[in-house]
Amino acid sequence: MKILLAGGGTAGHINPALAIAGYIREKRPDTQFLFIGNKDGMEQRLVPQAGFEIKSITISGFQRSLSPKSVAANVRTMRRTFTSSVEAKKIIKNFAPDLCIGTGGYVSGPVVREAAKLGVPCIIHEQNAYPGITNKMLAKRVKKVMLAVEAAKPYFKDADIAVTGNPVRGEILTADKEESRRELELDQRPVILSFGGSLGAQKINESVADLIARSGRDGRYQHIHAYGKYGGWFPDLLREKGVDPDACKNLDIRPYIDNMPTCMAAADLVICRAGAITLSEIQAMGKPAILIPSPNVAENHQFHNAMALVNAGAAEIIEESDLSGEAVIEKADEMLKNEETLAKFSENSRKMAITNANERIWSIIKQVLQIV
């Protein structure tokens, strides 16, 4: 069996593809896989690291600005729309896949489109509550549209739909709160986990600094915070606020969180962006959250992701336009002071979780390929 996968641009598109491929490899070790990614995308690093072969095409998205620079970029994108299809068609013909799976991002557009034209059965996976334009355009060309959440259904009215959830790492499903707290040497005070992604998010760093500094002074909360690649200034910001993070045992301030399952399991409250995979992990663990959607993503999809949880009583939201240190402190204190309220958030979050996404996706693949 040969499986072609296309998805890239962000980890939110790449990791689901890797999770799907990993699960198929467990079920059918003799399966051949090929990823197609954007030439300069992070998939060029992540896919080989996971042990899969990748080939490249060059594709980009349209910019909405009318500046000379954006107009020139859009002319290049129009040209790449044609050349990327030619590149994808050549790769697909050479590989001759039995199935093509698209997980979103610009790169999946020409790949899935050309695979469908060549008669290859195709399925796509949408991670967000508000679908990206690529998947909406591809929906009528594929055998099945797999959705992470029910809220995305209205955007695929004429498609064959299945709600599968987002693939979640096994460690997320098995991590234990008390064991994780022991491992991190935490006591029974409330634990807050906050982060803004691997690169860091300046607005999140700035807004949680007051909360962290207060905890450094009064010891009210234990706080794990990742400030990201571009947030190296953050420890100095805390020092300016009168707190030395290295001297406070209840503060764990670091650039990255490499043991996310452990840290999230230990947390009573999570403060973060509203990326689809992160939210799926929060739901799987039943974690109350304060979500701060990034306004700098296509289709404003993080806002829609966040509102799916807010409307279910599983999280609170602070939009970036309303974000401040005072707003974060007020919301965190409000959520953590009432154990019953916190437990309700946790229960509602866990109710939204789909923890068998890999099995559901594998079932659809077997159905489309008519295999057992």
N, C-alpha and C positions, 0 to 999 in steps of 0.2 A: 504494500500500500504506500502511495506517495501523497504527502500532504504539503501544500503550499500555503504559507502564512504571510500576510501583509498587514503591517501596522507600525506606526512610528511617530517620531516627533517629540513625544513625551513618554515618560515612564507609564503614564495612565493608559496608553495604547500598547506599549511594548510588553509590559508585565503580564497582562491577560493572555496575550499570544504565547508568551513563554510558559505560562501556567497550563494552558491548553495543550501545548506540544509536550510538556513534561508528563502530563497525565496520560496522553495517548501513548507515549513511549513506554509508560508503566504497563499499559494494557496490551499493547502490540509492540514489543521490543524490536521487531524487524521492520517497522515503519521507516521510510525515508522522509526526511523533512528538508524543506528549503524555505528560508525567509527572504522576502524582498523588502529592502528598506531604502530610505532616502540616503543619498551619498554622504551627506554631512550630519546625519541624525545620530542621536545617542544609541540607537539600535546597533550601530556599527561596533560599539563596545559591549553592550549588554548581551546581544545574541551569541557571539562567539564565546563569551564568558560562560554562558549556560550550555555550551557544547553543541551548538547548532550552526549549520552553514548559512551564510547570508550573501546575497547578491544585491547590487545597487542600481537604482535609477535616480534621476534628478528631477525633483518636482518641488514646487513652492505654492504658497497660497496668495490670493489677491489681497491687496491692501486698500483700505477704504479712504485713505487720505488722497487729496488731489494735488499734493506737493509734487514738484518735478521729480524728486527722488522716488516717490511712490508710483508715479506714472511710469517711470522707467522700469521699476520693479515689476509692475503689472504687465508691461510688454514682454519682459522675460518670462513671466509666469504663463502668458498665453502661448509663447513659443514652446515652453516646457510641457504644456498640456499635450501637445502633439508628439514631441520627441520622447516623453516619458511613456506614452502608449506604445510607441514603436519598440522602445527598450524592453518594456514589460512583456509584450507579445513574443519577442525573441526568447526571453528567459523561460516563459511558460511553455513554448513549443519544445524547447530543449529538455525541460524537466518532465514534461508530460504528466502532470499531477492527476490523481483520482479525485481530489477535492481541494478547493481553495477557501481559506478562511480569512476574512478581513476583520480587523479589530479597530479600525478608525485611523484618523490622521490622513493628511493629504496623499501619502504614498499608497494607501489602500484603494483609492479611487481608480487610477488607471489599471492597477493589477486585477482587481475584482471585475472591472468592466471588460477588460480584454479576455480574462479567463472565461467569463460567461459567453462572450462572443465565440470563443473556441469550443464551446460545448462542455466545459468543465463545470460540474455542480459546485455552486458557491453558497456559503453561508456567512453572515456577518454578526458581530457581537458589539452591542452598544453599551458602554459602561455608565453613561450619564442619564439623569432624569430628563434633561433637555438634549436631544440628540444633536450630534454634529452634522454639518451640511453634507459631508461626504457620505455618511451612512444613509441619510434621508434620500439622497440621489440614487444610491445603489439598491435601495429596498426592493424595487420592482424587478430587479435583474437576478435576485438570488432565490434559492430554494427556501431559506428560513432566515428570519431575523431574530436573534437572541437578545433579550433585554435584561439589564441588571435589575430594573425596578418597574413596578406597575405604572408609575407615573409617566413613563415614556410611551405607553401604548397609543395615546391619541395621535401621535405624530407618525404612526405607521398604519393608517387605517386600511390600506389595500394590500398589506403584506401578510405573509404567513408568519405569525408571531409565537414565540415561546419565552416566558420569563424564566431565566436560568440563574440570575444573580451574577455577581462578579466572582471569579475564582479567588479564593482566599488561601494564604499559606497555611500549611498544616500546623505550624508552631503557634499561630494565632488561636487556633481552635483548642489547643491542648494546654496553653500556658495557665498556670494557677496563681491566683492573687497572693495568697499568703506565702507560698513558696518563692514567688518573685520578690516580695518585700524582704524576705530573709536574704535572698541573694544580693539585693541592692542595699542591705543593711539599713532598712527603713523601719521606723516604729509605727505606732498606731495613729499618729496624727494624720489628717487628710493629706493626700498626695495629689499634686497637680502636675500633669505632663503637658508641655507646650512646645510647639515647633512650627516652622514655616516652610519646610521642604529642604532639600539638600543644599540649595544655593542660599537659603535664608530668605526671609521676608522682612524688609526694613520696618514696615508699619507694625507687624506683629512684634518684632523685637522691641520697638519703642514703646508699644502699648503695654506689654507684659512687664516691662522693667520696673514700674512702680509697684506692682503686685509682688514681684520677686524681692525687691529691696525692702518692702515692708515685712515680708516673711523673714528676711535676713535679720531684721531688727527685733521683731517680736516673737519669732519662732512659731507663729500660728500654723503655718502650713509647711510641708515638705514640697520642694519644687524641682522637677527635672525639666531643663530647657535646652533645646538645641538651637543655636543661633545661625548655623549654616556657613557655607563657604565664604560669603561676602559679609559676614557679621562679626568679624574679628574685633571690632570696636566695642562689642557688647559688654565684655567684662569691665572695661574702663568706664562705660556708662554707669554700671552698678556702683563702681567706686566713687564716681562723681555724686551719686545719690547717698553716699555714706556707708556703703556695704562692700566688704571684701568677700567675693564669692568663694575664694580659696579658704577663708577662715570660718565659713558657716557650714556646719555639718549637715544642716537641713537643706542646703542648696547643692544641686548637681548641674553645673552649667558647662556645656560642652559644644563643640562645633557640630557634631553629628551624633545620631543615635543609631548605633550598629546593632543594638539588641532590642529593637522595637517591641517584639512580642513580650519580652520581660517587663519593659518599662510601661507598656500600655496595660498589661495585666495588673501591675501594682497600683495604677492610678485610680483615684476616685473621680477625677474630672480631667477631661482633655480639652485643650484650647488649640485650634489648628485651622488650616484652610479646609475647603470642602471638595477636595479631589475625590473622584469616585471610589478608587481603591482604598484610600484612607477611611472613607465613610463605611465601606463594606467591612473593614477590619474593626472599626468602632462598634458597628452593629453586632458582629459576630461575638464580640466580648461583652456586649451590653453596657457600653461606657457612656455616661452622661457627657455632653460636650457643649462647648461654646464655639460656634463655627463662625469664621471670619472669611467669607468667600473672596477669592481674588477677583477684582474687577477687570483684570488684564488678560482674560482668556476668551477664546472664541465663543460666540453666542451667549456669553455670560452664564455658561452652564454650571459654574460652581454655585451661583445663587440658587438656581433651580434644584441642584443636588441638596443644598442645605435646607431649602424650604420643604422638601419631601420629608426630612426628619423633623423639622419644626412643626409641620402640620400633623405629624403623628405623635406629638408630645414627647419626642425622643431627644431634642436638643434645643438650645437657644441660639439666636443669631445676633451678631453685631456687624452691620455692613461697614465697609471700610470708611465711608463718608461720615459715619458716626463714631469711629474708633478713637478711643483715648485711654490713657491709663486709668482715669476715673471710671469710665464705662466698664472696663475689664474687672476692676476691683469690685465694683457694685454687683455685677452679674455673678462673679465667682463667689462672693460672700453670700449672696442670696441663694444660690444653688446649694452651697455646702453647709449652710446653717440648719437645714431641715432634712433629716435623714429620710423621712417618708417621701418627700418630694424627690430627693435624689434617687431613691429606690424606684419611684414611678418612672423617672426618666430612663433608668437602666432597664426596667421591664419593657417599656415601649421600644427602646432601641433594639433589644434582643428579639422582640417580636418581628421586627423588620428583616432580620438576618436570614439569608439563604446560605446555609453552611454546606450544602451538597452541590454547589454550582458545577464543579468538575464532572460529577456523575451525570448531571442533567445535560451538560454540553456533550459528553461522550454518548449519551443516549440519542441525541439528535444527530450526531455524526453517523452513528450506526444506522439510524432511520434513513438518512439521506443517501448513504452508500449501499443500503439494503444488505447489511452484514449482521452477523450475530456475535 
